Amino acid sequence: MTARRRPGVPTTGPLTPDDEELLLRAAAAAPSVHNTQPWLLATSAARVDVFADPSRRLRHGDPHGRSMLVSVGAAVLDVRVDHGAQRLVLQVRELRDDERLRLVP
C-alpha cells in the first residue's frame, strides 16, 4: 500500500521509494560546517532516522562537536520541511540518554 497525496490533506502510511529519495535529497541540501555533512541517514518504509556521524566532525575546528550537532539539526529541519511539503505526517523524537549511548560513540 502506498500513501496517496491530496492537496492540503496530511498523509500517513509507508514511505514510497520516491518519498525516500526526496527526503534524502532534502537532507543532502542542508547547510553544514565546511560542507562536511556530518550526518547519517537511514530510511525504511515507516521512518527516516538522522544520526550524527562523529567521523566527519572537524577535530580541530569543532573540538566539542557543537557545529556538528548544529549541522545535524539543519539536516533534520530540511527533512521536516520536505515532509510537510510532501504532505506527510512527521513525528520527531529525541533519543533517551541510554539510546544515544548506543548510537553516537
JONOR-V617308 format. One record per run of one state. SS is the DSSP state (a for helix, b for strand, c for the rest). FROM is the first residue (numbers start at 1). TO is the last residue. Records with the same first field share a line. If there is no record, write none. Layout:
SS=FROM-TO / FROM-TO
This chain:
c=1-5 / 7-8 / 10-10 / 12-16 / 29-32 / 36-38 / 44-47 / 53-53 / 57-65 / 86-87 / 89-96 / 104-105
b=6-6 / 9-9 / 11-11 / 39-43 / 48-52 / 88-88
a=17-28 / 33-35 / 54-56 / 66-85 / 97-103
